[in-house]
Structure formats: C-alpha cells, structure tokens
C-alpha cells in the first residue's frame, strides 16, 4: 500500500479521469442540468467563474433564492449595477455533478442561453477550449488557468524575462487593439 507522497499521487491519479475534462468550443453552449432541469450553458474563460443564470431560466425552473442570505449585487468600478439573488444548487455537465452557488440578477440583459459559468465553476477538474480544428502541421499549446470561483481566470506567461498575467475571453470575437499593442511593445 502506498504511503506518504506516493499515496497522495496515487489518489490524485485516481481522481482525475478522462471524464474529468470538459472540451468546449467557445461561444457554443453545453448541455447541462441545473437542479434537475435541462439547461444550455456557455462556458467562458474571461468572465465571472460562478454560475450565473438567466432570469427567464430561473423563473421557468422555479428556483428561489436562499432565505435570509439569498441577496446579491453586482458592482463595477465601485458602482452597483444590478441587484440579484443567489442559492446553492446542483449542477451537472457531461456526467459530472457538483454543488454550485448560482447567481441571477434582476434586469440583467437576456444572454440568449440559460446561464454562464467559468472554468472554476465547472464540476470537471479541467476544461479545454478548442479555438479551431487542429491541422497536422500545428502543435497544441496549453496554458494553465489560475484563479478561483470568485475571480475570472488568468494565465501567467513570461515575456522578455518579465512575468505577465493574461486574462482573455476566447468566446469573445471582438478585437482589443490596445491590449494587443501593449503586449507587442
């Protein structure tokens, strides 16, 4: 029987199975269940990692906020933008389940899907964003994401002996010329 570090490594290897990785195409919703109700969720890399539900889905699924502590607010640059609600519920994606704290905000614009979640809010241990089909001549580059459920995800890279943290939204098709210029400088 393994002991010490060997046991911990064996336990980690046993926990991480191929089913523990979710592969997504940015901008395409994944099938999920939220509290047993079917849902279409966008998995994003550049936003909040907590599960954020669309108001229409919350009404249709009859989800109620937690009593007493079910309030929430979304502030941007110190200014309150939305009042909202929260509760812990069961989230299931691709056969993996976990309890997740879900948020929804009154008056938030319709997202066109039932909700959004970032990598740290997923039940899977790993997520792979497939940006484009891989050609035989190309190599795969993997960037480890860092963060936690209360932040957005970011990755660290080294450029000219300097460490830089990057946060990017692979699901966003907009251009960021200022950020691109700053990275190239």
N, CA, C and O atoms as a DFTB+ gen file, in Angstrom:
740 C
 N C O
     1  1       0.843      -1.189       0.000
     2  2       0.000       0.000       0.000
     3  2       0.881       1.242       0.000
     4  3       1.793       1.343       0.820
     5  1       0.627       2.194      -0.905
     6  2       1.448       3.403      -0.949
     7  2       1.288       4.218       0.331
     8  3       0.225       4.214       0.953
     9  1       2.340       4.907       0.712
    10  2       2.292       5.774       1.895
    11  2       2.825       7.141       1.518
    12  3       3.486       7.304       0.493
    13  1       2.527       8.132       2.366
    14  2       3.057       9.477       2.172
    15  2       2.710      10.053       0.810
    16  3       1.565       9.987       0.364
    17  1       3.741      10.633       0.144
    18  2       3.540      11.288      -1.150
    19  2       3.048      10.319      -2.204
    20  3       2.231      10.677      -3.053
    21  1       3.547       9.079      -2.153
    22  2       3.112       8.098      -3.144
    23  2       1.604       7.899      -3.079
    24  3       0.930       7.811      -4.105
    25  1       1.080       7.828      -1.843
    26  2      -0.357       7.647      -1.680
    27  2      -1.108       8.854      -2.222
    28  3      -2.130       8.707      -2.892
    29  1      -0.597      10.057      -1.929
    30  2      -1.273      11.265      -2.400
    31  2      -1.272      11.323      -3.922
    32  3      -2.274      11.700      -4.529
    33  1      -0.148      10.949      -4.547
    34  2      -0.095      10.957      -6.006
    35  2      -1.025       9.902      -6.591
    36  3      -1.689      10.146      -7.598
    37  1      -1.075       8.739      -5.967
    38  2      -1.982       7.695      -6.444
    39  2      -3.426       8.142      -6.311
    40  3      -4.241       7.889      -7.198
    41  1      -3.749       8.809      -5.203
    42  2      -5.114       9.309      -5.002
    43  2      -5.450      10.360      -6.052
    44  3      -6.555      10.367      -6.594
    45  1      -4.502      11.248      -6.340
    46  2      -4.746      12.283      -7.351
    47  2      -4.951      11.654      -8.718
    48  3      -5.830      12.081      -9.468
    49  1      -4.151      10.643      -9.056
    50  2      -4.300       9.974     -10.350
    51  2      -5.641       9.262     -10.446
    52  3      -6.248       9.216     -11.515
    53  1      -6.104       8.704      -9.327
    54  2      -7.389       8.004      -9.325
    55  2      -8.544       8.978      -9.484
    56  3      -9.567       8.639     -10.079
    57  1      -8.386      10.192      -8.953
    58  2      -9.466      11.179      -9.006
    59  2      -9.602      11.773     -10.405
    60  3     -10.721      11.976     -10.876
    61  1      -8.488      12.056     -11.078
    62  2      -8.531      12.689     -12.391
    63  2      -8.661      11.626     -13.480
    64  3      -7.693      10.940     -13.811
    65  1      -9.835      11.502     -14.018
    66  2     -10.088      10.542     -15.087
    67  2     -10.381      11.313     -16.371
    68  3     -10.614      12.520     -16.314
    69  1     -10.376      10.644     -17.535
    70  2     -10.711      11.350     -18.772
    71  2     -12.084      12.022     -18.711
    72  3     -12.297      13.045     -19.362
    73  1     -13.012      11.462     -17.942
    74  2     -14.338      12.070     -17.821
    75  2     -14.286      13.355     -17.013
    76  3     -15.263      14.102     -16.956
    77  1     -13.130      13.614     -16.381
    78  2     -12.992      14.798     -15.547
    79  2     -12.497      16.004     -16.340
    80  3     -12.133      17.023     -15.753
    81  1     -12.479      15.898     -17.668
    82  2     -12.096      17.016     -18.522
    83  2     -13.252      17.334     -19.453
    84  3     -13.837      16.437     -20.059
    85  1     -13.579      18.611     -19.565
    86  2     -14.644      19.063     -20.452
    87  2     -13.999      19.792     -21.622
    88  3     -13.176      20.685     -21.419
    89  1     -14.364      19.421     -22.838
    90  2     -13.875      20.092     -24.037
    91  2     -15.019      20.901     -24.620
    92  3     -16.098      20.369     -24.880
    93  1     -14.776      22.201     -24.827
    94  2     -15.824      23.086     -25.330
    95  2     -15.302      23.902     -26.504
    96  3     -14.101      24.141     -26.638
    97  1     -16.231      24.319     -27.343
    98  2     -15.942      25.265     -28.416
    99  2     -16.460      26.618     -27.950
   100  3     -17.645      26.745     -27.642
   101  1     -15.596      27.636     -27.890
   102  2     -16.034      28.941     -27.401
   103  2     -17.266      29.458     -28.135
   104  3     -17.346      29.396     -29.362
   105  1     -18.214      29.964     -27.374
   106  2     -19.429      30.528     -27.938
   107  2     -20.541      29.532     -28.186
   108  3     -21.660      29.930     -28.511
   109  1     -20.260      28.231     -28.040
   110  2     -21.297      27.215     -28.228
   111  2     -21.728      26.679     -26.869
   112  3     -20.884      26.249     -26.083
   113  1     -23.036      26.698     -26.578
   114  2     -23.494      26.227     -25.271
   115  2     -23.289      24.726     -25.086
   116  3     -23.294      23.959     -26.048
   117  1     -23.109      24.328     -23.833
   118  2     -23.022      22.907     -23.489
   119  2     -24.312      22.508     -22.784
   120  3     -24.945      23.319     -22.108
   121  1     -24.687      21.249     -22.954
   122  2     -25.877      20.729     -22.278
   123  2     -25.542      20.505     -20.809
   124  3     -24.471      20.000     -20.471
   125  1     -26.469      20.885     -19.948
   126  2     -26.277      20.747     -18.506
   127  2     -27.628      20.504     -17.856
   128  3     -28.669      20.602     -18.506
   129  1     -27.602      20.191     -16.585
   130  2     -28.822      20.218     -15.786
   131  2     -28.536      21.063     -14.559
   132  3     -27.474      20.961     -13.946
   133  1     -29.494      21.890     -14.218
   134  2     -29.421      22.741     -13.037
   135  2     -30.627      22.390     -12.187
   136  3     -31.768      22.607     -12.597
   137  1     -30.377      21.847     -10.999
   138  2     -31.457      21.379     -10.125
   139  2     -32.369      20.397     -10.861
   140  3     -33.584      20.400     -10.664
   141  1     -31.769      19.556     -11.711
   142  2     -32.525      18.538     -12.436
   143  2     -33.232      19.032     -13.684
   144  3     -33.849      18.235     -14.391
   145  1     -33.160      20.325     -13.975
   146  2     -33.802      20.901     -15.164
   147  2     -32.770      21.053     -16.279
   148  3     -31.661      21.522     -16.022
   149  1     -33.112      20.662     -17.526
   150  2     -32.159      20.826     -18.626
   151  2     -31.843      22.302     -18.864
   152  3     -32.724      23.160     -18.806
   153  1     -30.566      22.577     -19.133
   154  2     -30.124      23.954     -19.350
   155  2     -29.038      23.977     -20.415
   156  3     -28.322      22.996     -20.614
   157  1     -28.930      25.114     -21.095
   158  2     -27.848      25.361     -22.052
   159  2     -26.961      26.433     -21.442
   160  3     -27.396      27.566     -21.234
   161  1     -25.705      26.068     -21.154
   162  2     -24.779      26.995     -20.505
   163  2     -23.602      27.315     -21.416
   164  3     -23.090      26.442     -22.117
   165  1     -23.180      28.573     -21.397
   166  2     -21.943      28.957     -22.069
   167  2     -20.813      28.835     -21.057
   168  3     -20.926      29.309     -19.927
   169  1     -19.735      28.201     -21.466
   170  2     -18.542      28.120     -20.627
   171  2     -17.600      29.199     -21.128
   172  3     -17.138      29.140     -22.268
   173  1     -17.314      30.177     -20.292
   174  2     -16.476      31.300     -20.701
   175  2     -15.146      31.287     -19.990
   176  3     -15.027      30.744     -18.891
   177  1     -14.143      31.882     -20.610
   178  2     -12.819      31.944     -19.989
   179  2     -12.518      33.319     -19.427
   180  3     -11.596      33.463     -18.625
   181  1     -13.267      34.324     -19.823
   182  2     -12.882      35.686     -19.458
   183  2     -13.906      36.445     -18.651
   184  3     -13.942      37.673     -18.725
   185  1     -14.725      35.783     -17.896
   186  2     -15.720      36.478     -17.085
   187  2     -15.774      35.891     -15.695
   188  3     -14.820      35.269     -15.228
   189  1     -16.897      36.096     -15.043
   190  2     -17.078      35.524     -13.714
   191  2     -17.082      34.004     -13.804
   192  3     -17.633      33.433     -14.745
   193  1     -16.473      33.359     -12.837
   194  2     -16.428      31.901     -12.850
   195  2     -17.633      31.275     -12.176
   196  3     -17.938      30.111     -12.435
   197  1     -18.318      32.000     -11.332
   198  2     -19.502      31.458     -10.667
   199  2     -20.613      31.240     -11.687
   200  3     -20.687      31.935     -12.700
   201  1     -21.464      30.278     -11.412
   202  2     -22.623      30.011     -12.262
   203  2     -23.567      31.204     -12.188
   204  3     -24.028      31.569     -11.106
   205  1     -23.853      31.810     -13.336
   206  2     -24.767      32.943     -13.418
   207  2     -25.907      32.542     -14.337
   208  3     -25.690      32.232     -15.509
   209  1     -27.116      32.549     -13.807
   210  2     -28.282      32.074     -14.553
   211  2     -29.058      33.229     -15.157
   212  3     -29.075      34.334     -14.615
   213  1     -29.698      32.964     -16.278
   214  2     -30.578      33.920     -16.932
   215  2     -31.892      33.988     -16.153
   216  3     -32.387      32.963     -15.684
   217  1     -32.452      35.172     -16.014
   218  2     -33.683      35.359     -15.245
   219  2     -34.847      34.528     -15.743
   220  3     -35.611      33.999     -14.937
   221  1     -35.001      34.399     -17.063
   222  2     -36.097      33.591     -17.611
   223  2     -35.953      32.121     -17.224
   224  3     -36.947      31.455     -16.938
   225  1     -34.718      31.611     -17.214
   226  2     -34.496      30.224     -16.814
   227  2     -34.846      30.031     -15.340
   228  3     -35.450      29.024     -14.970
   229  1     -34.472      30.981     -14.509
   230  2     -34.760      30.896     -13.071
   231  2     -36.265      30.817     -12.837
   232  3     -36.728      30.022     -12.019
   233  1     -37.026      31.639     -13.555
   234  2     -38.491      31.624     -13.414
   235  2     -39.049      30.292     -13.902
   236  3     -39.865      29.677     -13.217
   237  1     -38.617      29.839     -15.084
   238  2     -39.133      28.584     -15.650
   239  2     -38.779      27.380     -14.779
   240  3     -39.577      26.450     -14.663
   241  1     -37.592      27.385     -14.165
   242  2     -37.155      26.265     -13.324
   243  2     -37.649      26.402     -11.887
   244  3     -37.408      25.523     -11.060
   245  1     -38.337      27.501     -11.590
   246  2     -38.881      27.763     -10.253
   247  2     -37.794      27.712      -9.173
   248  3     -37.967      27.086      -8.127
   249  1     -36.677      28.381      -9.448
   250  2     -35.575      28.458      -8.487
   251  2     -35.795      29.682      -7.608
   252  3     -36.043      30.780      -8.106
   253  1     -35.704      29.487      -6.320
   254  2     -35.911      30.562      -5.344
   255  2     -34.594      30.876      -4.642
   256  3     -33.767      29.983      -4.460
   257  1     -34.384      32.142      -4.241
   258  2     -33.154      32.474      -3.521
   259  2     -33.131      31.839      -2.126
   260  3     -34.172      31.507      -1.559
   261  1     -31.936      31.684      -1.598
   262  2     -31.760      31.190      -0.239
   263  2     -32.415      32.171       0.731
   264  3     -32.306      33.385       0.561
   265  1     -33.085      31.650       1.732
   266  2     -33.708      32.512       2.739
   267  2     -32.637      33.272       3.511
   268  3     -31.566      32.730       3.782
   269  1     -32.909      34.486       3.854
   270  2     -32.071      35.389       4.648
   271  2     -30.783      35.823       3.959
   272  3     -30.471      37.014       3.976
   273  1     -30.029      34.924       3.360
   274  2     -28.756      35.319       2.744
   275  2     -28.781      35.133       1.228
   276  3     -27.738      34.916       0.612
   277  1     -29.954      35.216       0.632
   278  2     -30.095      34.977      -0.799
   279  2     -29.967      36.211      -1.659
   280  3     -30.298      36.169      -2.844
   281  1     -29.494      37.315      -1.093
   282  2     -29.314      38.529      -1.879
   283  2     -27.935      38.573      -2.512
   284  3     -27.012      37.899      -2.056
   285  1     -27.799      39.364      -3.557
   286  2     -26.508      39.539      -4.230
   287  2     -26.533      40.881      -4.938
   288  3     -27.599      41.427      -5.221
   289  1     -25.374      41.397      -5.217
   290  2     -25.282      42.608      -6.028
   291  2     -24.050      42.509      -6.898
   292  3     -23.055      41.881      -6.535
   293  1     -24.134      43.138      -8.048
   294  2     -23.014      43.162      -8.975
   295  2     -22.568      44.610      -9.108
   296  3     -23.322      45.468      -9.566
   297  1     -21.336      44.864      -8.700
   298  2     -20.776      46.210      -8.775
   299  2     -19.636      46.227      -9.779
   300  3     -18.854      45.280      -9.867
   301  1     -19.552      47.304     -10.528
   302  2     -18.467      47.502     -11.481
   303  2     -17.817      48.832     -11.144
   304  3     -18.484      49.866     -11.118
   305  1     -16.522      48.807     -10.886
   306  2     -15.762      50.004     -10.520
   307  2     -16.401      50.721      -9.333
   308  3     -16.473      51.949      -9.302
   309  1     -16.863      49.943      -8.361
   310  2     -17.439      50.505      -7.149
   311  2     -18.871      50.991      -7.285
   312  3     -19.438      51.505      -6.321
   313  1     -19.461      50.841      -8.450
   314  2     -20.835      51.294      -8.663
   315  2     -21.750      50.087      -8.816
   316  3     -21.500      49.211      -9.644
   317  1     -22.796      50.045      -8.025
   318  2     -23.737      48.928      -8.094
   319  2     -24.491      48.972      -9.416
   320  3     -25.145      49.962      -9.743
   321  1     -24.385      47.877     -10.169
   322  2     -25.049      47.788     -11.469
   323  2     -26.350      47.007     -11.391
   324  3     -27.349      47.400     -11.995
   325  1     -26.346      45.894     -10.646
   326  2     -27.533      45.039     -10.571
   327  2     -27.732      44.505      -9.160
   328  3     -26.774      44.163      -8.467
   329  1     -28.989      44.440      -8.750
   330  2     -29.381      43.719      -7.538
   331  2     -29.746      42.315      -7.979
   332  3     -30.285      42.124      -9.069
   333  1     -29.459      41.341      -7.148
   334  2     -29.753      39.979      -7.563
   335  2     -29.983      39.032      -6.415
   336  3     -30.257      39.436      -5.285
   337  1     -29.864      37.762      -6.734
   338  2     -30.179      36.694      -5.791
   339  2     -29.157      35.576      -5.953
   340  3     -28.433      35.523      -6.947
   341  1     -29.105      34.683      -4.965
   342  2     -28.223      33.527      -5.071
   343  2     -28.760      32.366      -4.265
   344  3     -29.581      32.537      -3.364
   345  1     -28.282      31.180      -4.605
   346  2     -28.572      29.975      -3.831
   347  2     -27.610      28.875      -4.271
   348  3     -27.062      28.912      -5.373
   349  1     -27.418      27.915      -3.406
   350  2     -26.628      26.738      -3.748
   351  2     -27.551      25.719      -4.389
   352  3     -28.647      25.464      -3.890
   353  1     -27.107      25.137      -5.494
   354  2     -27.921      24.142      -6.193
   355  2     -27.020      23.109      -6.851
   356  3     -25.797      23.246      -6.835
   357  1     -27.617      22.086      -7.423
   358  2     -26.854      21.009      -8.057
   359  2     -26.683      21.304      -9.547
   360  3     -27.654      21.570     -10.256
   361  1     -25.433      21.253     -10.005
   362  2     -25.079      21.478     -11.404
   363  2     -24.468      20.192     -11.949
   364  3     -23.608      19.588     -11.308
   365  1     -24.911      19.777     -13.126
   366  2     -24.371      18.576     -13.765
   367  2     -24.060      18.890     -15.225
   368  3     -24.904      19.400     -15.962
   369  1     -22.818      18.569     -15.626
   370  2     -22.386      18.747     -17.014
   371  2     -21.584      17.511     -17.410
   372  3     -20.640      17.124     -16.721
   373  1     -21.967      16.898     -18.522
   374  2     -21.248      15.738     -19.077
   375  2     -21.003      14.652     -18.032
   376  3     -19.913      14.086     -17.956
   377  1     -22.011      14.371     -17.241
   378  2     -21.929      13.277     -16.279
   379  2     -21.248      13.601     -14.963
   380  3     -21.223      12.755     -14.069
   381  1     -20.699      14.793     -14.814
   382  2     -20.059      15.211     -13.561
   383  2     -21.007      16.151     -12.819
   384  3     -21.631      17.025     -13.421
   385  1     -21.103      15.956     -11.494
   386  2     -22.020      16.780     -10.689
   387  2     -21.256      17.489      -9.579
   388  3     -20.221      17.016      -9.110
   389  1     -21.792      18.635      -9.173
   390  2     -21.257      19.334      -8.010
   391  2     -22.284      20.339      -7.525
   392  3     -23.145      20.785      -8.284
   393  1     -22.183      20.686      -6.261
   394  2     -22.989      21.786      -5.749
   395  2     -22.319      23.077      -6.187
   396  3     -21.096      23.208      -6.136
   397  1     -23.125      24.013      -6.612
   398  2     -22.588      25.283      -7.085
   399  2     -23.451      26.416      -6.550
   400  3     -24.670      26.281      -6.447
   401  1     -22.821      27.520      -6.215
   402  2     -23.576      28.709      -5.839
   403  2     -23.926      29.422      -7.128
   404  3     -23.045      29.816      -7.892
   405  1     -25.214      29.585      -7.364
   406  2     -25.697      30.232      -8.586
   407  2     -26.184      31.638      -8.259
   408  3     -26.729      31.887      -7.184
   409  1     -25.980      32.540      -9.191
   410  2     -26.427      33.925      -9.060
   411  2     -27.329      34.269     -10.234
   412  3     -27.167      33.722     -11.325
   413  1     -28.275      35.171     -10.019
   414  2     -29.055      35.755     -11.097
   415  2     -29.399      37.170     -10.677
   416  3     -29.566      37.457      -9.492
   417  1     -29.503      38.060     -11.669
   418  2     -29.626      39.487     -11.394
   419  2     -30.864      40.070     -12.057
   420  3     -31.135      39.825     -13.233
   421  1     -31.607      40.844     -11.279
   422  2     -32.819      41.495     -11.774
   423  2     -32.447      42.519     -12.842
   424  3     -31.540      43.327     -12.644
   425  1     -33.142      42.483     -13.966
   426  2     -32.932      43.471     -15.018
   427  2     -31.697      43.242     -15.866
   428  3     -31.383      44.071     -16.720
   429  1     -30.986      42.143     -15.658
   430  2     -29.806      41.864     -16.492
   431  2     -30.270      41.532     -17.908
   432  3     -31.324      40.921     -18.084
   433  1     -29.500      41.925     -18.911
   434  2     -29.906      41.628     -20.291
   435  2     -29.962      40.125     -20.546
   436  3     -29.209      39.350     -19.956
   437  1     -30.870      39.728     -21.436
   438  2     -31.011      38.321     -21.810
   439  2     -29.738      37.872     -22.524
   440  3     -29.267      38.541     -23.444
   441  1     -29.192      36.755     -22.102
   442  2     -27.932      36.275     -22.672
   443  2     -28.130      35.340     -23.860
   444  3     -27.159      34.992     -24.533
   445  1     -29.363      34.928     -24.131
   446  2     -29.613      34.002     -25.231
   447  2     -29.392      32.543     -24.858
   448  3     -29.678      31.649     -25.655
   449  1     -28.887      32.292     -23.656
   450  2     -28.712      30.932     -23.128
   451  2     -29.280      30.919     -21.710
   452  3     -29.715      31.951     -21.200
   453  1     -29.272      29.758     -21.087
   454  2     -29.835      29.651     -19.739
   455  2     -28.878      30.109     -18.650
   456  3     -29.294      30.337     -17.514
   457  1     -27.610      30.245     -18.982
   458  2     -26.643      30.713     -17.999
   459  2     -25.225      30.645     -18.521
   460  3     -24.965      30.190     -19.635
   461  1     -24.310      31.117     -17.674
   462  2     -22.885      31.113     -17.997
   463  2     -22.124      30.602     -16.783
   464  3     -22.563      30.753     -15.642
   465  1     -20.975      29.994     -17.054
   466  2     -20.115      29.514     -15.978
   467  2     -18.675      29.550     -16.480
   468  3     -18.415      29.314     -17.660
   469  1     -17.750      29.844     -15.586
   470  2     -16.336      29.842     -15.943
   471  2     -15.666      28.547     -15.508
   472  3     -16.295      27.717     -14.852
   473  1     -14.401      28.362     -15.864
   474  2     -13.701      27.112     -15.561
   475  2     -13.726      26.705     -14.091
   476  3     -13.843      25.517     -13.790
   477  1     -13.620      27.653     -13.177
   478  2     -13.582      27.314     -11.750
   479  2     -14.957      26.962     -11.213
   480  3     -15.064      26.448     -10.100
   481  1     -15.999      27.221     -11.965
   482  2     -17.345      26.865     -11.533
   483  2     -17.832      25.538     -12.082
   484  3     -18.941      25.106     -11.767
   485  1     -17.016      24.884     -12.901
   486  2     -17.405      23.612     -13.518
   487  2     -17.224      22.440     -12.558
   488  3     -16.395      22.502     -11.651
   489  1     -17.991      21.379     -12.754
   490  2     -17.753      20.175     -11.960
   491  2     -16.509      19.404     -12.413
   492  3     -16.009      18.562     -11.667
   493  1     -16.005      19.670     -13.608
   494  2     -14.816      18.991     -14.117
   495  2     -13.557      19.648     -13.551
   496  3     -13.559      20.832     -13.214
   497  1     -12.491      18.868     -13.454
   498  2     -11.213      19.378     -12.955
   499  2     -10.466      20.171     -14.026
   500  3      -9.654      21.037     -13.700
   501  1     -10.731      19.882     -15.299
   502  2     -10.041      20.562     -16.393
   503  2     -11.040      20.928     -17.478
   504  3     -12.052      20.255     -17.670
   505  1     -10.728      22.019     -18.187
   506  2     -11.525      22.398     -19.349
   507  2     -10.563      22.734     -20.484
   508  3      -9.535      23.377     -20.272
   509  1     -10.907      22.292     -21.682
   510  2     -10.117      22.603     -22.871
   511  2     -10.993      23.410     -23.810
   512  3     -12.084      22.975     -24.179
   513  1     -10.514      24.597     -24.200
   514  2     -11.208      25.432     -25.175
   515  2     -10.582      25.144     -26.538
   516  3      -9.400      25.417     -26.747
   517  1     -11.357      24.602     -27.456
   518  2     -10.870      24.305     -28.803
   519  2     -11.139      25.538     -29.652
   520  3     -12.284      25.825     -30.003
   521  1     -10.072      26.266     -29.980
   522  2     -10.230      27.524     -30.710
   523  2     -10.479      27.303     -32.193
   524  3     -11.202      28.077     -32.821
   525  1      -9.895      26.263     -32.755
   526  2     -10.073      25.943     -34.177
   527  2      -9.668      24.489     -34.372
   528  3      -8.921      23.938     -33.563
   529  1     -10.156      23.864     -35.439
   530  2      -9.710      22.492     -35.702
   531  2      -8.188      22.455     -35.880
   532  3      -7.611      23.341     -36.509
   533  1      -7.557      21.445     -35.332
   534  2      -6.101      21.330     -35.397
   535  2      -5.680      20.725     -36.730
   536  3      -6.213      19.701     -37.156
   537  1      -4.710      21.374     -37.385
   538  2      -4.124      20.841     -38.607
   539  2      -2.898      20.009     -38.247
   540  3      -2.287      20.211     -37.197
   541  1      -2.543      19.079     -39.118
   542  2      -1.431      18.159     -38.845
   543  2      -0.122      18.897     -38.574
   544  3       0.696      18.417     -37.789
   545  1       0.094      20.046     -39.203
   546  2       1.358      20.773     -39.055
   547  2       1.414      21.618     -37.779
   548  3       2.462      22.181     -37.466
   549  1       0.319      21.715     -37.049
   550  2       0.261      22.573     -35.865
   551  2       0.546      21.790     -34.590
   552  3       0.327      20.581     -34.510
   553  1       1.036      22.515     -33.608
   554  2       1.227      21.915     -32.290
   555  2       0.216      22.518     -31.323
   556  3      -0.270      23.631     -31.526
   557  1      -0.088      21.783     -30.289
   558  2      -1.042      22.241     -29.284
   559  2      -0.296      23.040     -28.227
   560  3       0.753      22.610     -27.748
   561  1      -0.828      24.192     -27.863
   562  2      -0.277      24.982     -26.770
   563  2      -1.278      24.961     -25.635
   564  3      -2.443      25.310     -25.820
   565  1      -0.828      24.552     -24.465
   566  2      -1.706      24.507     -23.296
   567  2      -1.270      25.586     -22.318
   568  3      -0.103      25.655     -21.932
   569  1      -2.207      26.415     -21.926
   570  2      -1.962      27.449     -20.928
   571  2      -2.759      27.085     -19.682
   572  3      -3.982      26.957     -19.736
   573  1      -2.079      26.923     -18.581
   574  2      -2.762      26.597     -17.335
   575  2      -3.493      27.826     -16.824
   576  3      -2.916      28.909     -16.725
   577  1      -4.762      27.651     -16.503
   578  2      -5.540      28.754     -15.957
   579  2      -5.388      28.789     -14.444
   580  3      -5.330      27.748     -13.788
   581  1      -5.323      29.981     -13.905
   582  2      -5.260      30.186     -12.469
   583  2      -6.464      31.016     -12.079
   584  3      -7.104      31.624     -12.938
   585  1      -6.778      31.050     -10.814
   586  2      -7.912      31.820     -10.326
   587  2      -8.661      31.041      -9.275
   588  3      -8.133      30.095      -8.691
   589  1      -9.885      31.439      -9.039
   590  2     -10.760      30.728      -8.109
   591  2     -12.197      31.086      -8.455
   592  3     -12.423      31.942      -9.310
   593  1     -13.177      30.452      -7.810
   594  2     -14.575      30.700      -8.189
   595  2     -15.029      32.157      -8.072
   596  3     -16.015      32.540      -8.702
   597  1     -14.334      32.972      -7.281
   598  2     -14.748      34.359      -7.088
   599  2     -14.049      35.338      -8.023
   600  3     -14.269      36.546      -7.932
   601  1     -13.213      34.831      -8.917
   602  2     -12.490      35.711      -9.833
   603  2     -12.690      35.225     -11.262
   604  3     -13.331      34.202     -11.502
   605  1     -12.144      35.956     -12.181
   606  2     -12.040      35.461     -13.537
   607  2     -10.771      34.629     -13.639
   608  3      -9.920      34.686     -12.752
   609  1     -10.637      33.872     -14.692
   610  2      -9.443      33.044     -14.879
   611  2      -8.367      33.839     -15.599
   612  3      -8.655      34.734     -16.394
   613  1      -7.125      33.494     -15.303
   614  2      -5.996      34.138     -15.960
   615  2      -4.879      33.115     -16.097
   616  3      -4.916      32.051     -15.478
   617  1      -3.894      33.444     -16.908
   618  2      -2.732      32.570     -17.073
   619  2      -1.479      33.421     -16.994
   620  3      -1.497      34.595     -17.363
   621  1      -0.413      32.848     -16.524
   622  2       0.855      33.565     -16.435
   623  2       1.774      33.161     -17.574
   624  3       1.914      31.975     -17.875
   625  1       2.399      34.139     -18.206
   626  2       3.383      33.875     -19.260
   627  2       4.609      34.746     -18.995
   628  3       4.525      35.757     -18.298
   629  1       5.736      34.344     -19.553
   630  2       6.961      35.130     -19.405
   631  2       7.320      35.726     -20.765
   632  3       7.421      35.017     -21.767
   633  1       7.509      37.036     -20.776
   634  2       7.918      37.760     -21.980
   635  2       9.135      38.602     -21.623
   636  3       9.055      39.447     -20.731
   637  1      10.248      38.392     -22.294
   638  2      11.474      39.161     -22.034
   639  2      11.831      39.194     -20.554
   640  3      12.095      40.260     -19.997
   641  1      11.840      38.041     -19.925
   642  2      12.208      37.887     -18.514
   643  2      11.215      38.521     -17.541
   644  3      11.497      38.600     -16.345
   645  1      10.082      38.963     -18.018
   646  2       9.054      39.564     -17.169
   647  2       7.834      38.656     -17.124
   648  3       7.407      38.124     -18.148
   649  1       7.281      38.485     -15.937
   650  2       6.044      37.723     -15.811
   651  2       4.847      38.608     -16.106
   652  3       4.772      39.738     -15.625
   653  1       3.922      38.104     -16.885
   654  2       2.711      38.840     -17.239
   655  2       1.519      37.918     -17.007
   656  3       1.543      36.751     -17.395
   657  1       0.479      38.448     -16.372
   658  2      -0.756      37.688     -16.217
   659  2      -1.738      38.133     -17.284
   660  3      -1.975      39.328     -17.459
   661  1      -2.305      37.180     -17.990
   662  2      -3.253      37.476     -19.058
   663  2      -4.608      36.888     -18.724
   664  3      -4.716      35.748     -18.273
   665  1      -5.622      37.673     -18.948
   666  2      -6.988      37.180     -18.856
   667  2      -7.600      37.417     -20.220
   668  3      -7.497      38.514     -20.771
   669  1      -8.224      36.415     -20.756
   670  2      -8.758      36.561     -22.103
   671  2     -10.077      35.833     -22.218
   672  3     -10.327      34.835     -21.542
   673  1     -10.913      36.360     -23.092
   674  2     -12.230      35.775     -23.325
   675  2     -12.204      35.108     -24.691
   676  3     -12.391      35.770     -25.712
   677  1     -11.971      33.792     -24.713
   678  2     -11.893      33.102     -26.001
   679  2     -13.242      33.067     -26.695
   680  3     -13.313      32.848     -27.904
   681  1     -14.319      33.283     -25.938
   682  2     -15.650      33.258     -26.531
   683  2     -16.023      34.593     -27.170
   684  3     -17.045      34.681     -27.851
   685  1     -15.211      35.637     -26.961
   686  2     -15.495      36.968     -27.479
   687  2     -14.794      37.145     -28.819
   688  3     -13.591      36.906     -28.928
   689  1     -15.535      37.560     -29.831
   690  2     -14.943      37.747     -31.157
   691  2     -14.496      39.185     -31.395
   692  3     -14.008      39.503     -32.479
   693  1     -14.655      40.059     -30.403
   694  2     -14.232      41.448     -30.550
   695  2     -12.718      41.577     -30.566
   696  3     -12.010      40.669     -30.129
   697  1     -12.220      42.697     -31.068
   698  2     -10.780      42.929     -31.133
   699  2     -10.375      43.879     -30.017
   700  3     -11.128      44.781     -29.649
   701  1      -9.186      43.669     -29.486
   702  2      -8.662      44.518     -28.425
   703  2      -7.330      45.120     -28.869
   704  3      -6.275      44.638     -28.459
   705  1      -7.358      46.167     -29.702
   706  2      -6.102      46.690     -30.240
   707  2      -5.178      47.262     -29.172
   708  3      -3.959      47.159     -29.310
   709  1      -5.714      47.859     -28.115
   710  2      -4.859      48.438     -27.082
   711  2      -4.094      47.335     -26.358
   712  3      -2.886      47.449     -26.150
   713  1      -4.794      46.267     -25.972
   714  2      -4.139      45.151     -25.288
   715  2      -3.123      44.486     -26.207
   716  3      -2.039      44.108     -25.762
   717  1      -3.459      44.343     -27.467
   718  2      -2.546      43.720     -28.417
   719  2      -1.293      44.573     -28.571
   720  3      -0.180      44.046     -28.596
   721  1      -1.469      45.876     -28.674
   722  2      -0.322      46.768     -28.815
   723  2       0.541      46.734     -27.559
   724  3       1.768      46.742     -27.656
   725  1      -0.071      46.695     -26.398
   726  2       0.689      46.666     -25.149
   727  2       1.504      45.386     -25.039
   728  3       2.639      45.415     -24.563
   729  1       0.949      44.281     -25.466
   730  2       1.686      43.019     -25.409
   731  2       2.834      43.004     -26.403
   732  3       3.881      42.415     -26.136
   733  1       2.647      43.643     -27.540
   734  2       3.695      43.648     -28.554
   735  2       4.816      44.626     -28.255
   736  3       5.896      44.526     -28.837
   737  1       4.575      45.565     -27.361
   738  2       5.580      46.605     -27.079
   739  2       6.758      46.095     -26.292
   740  3       7.674      46.859     -25.986
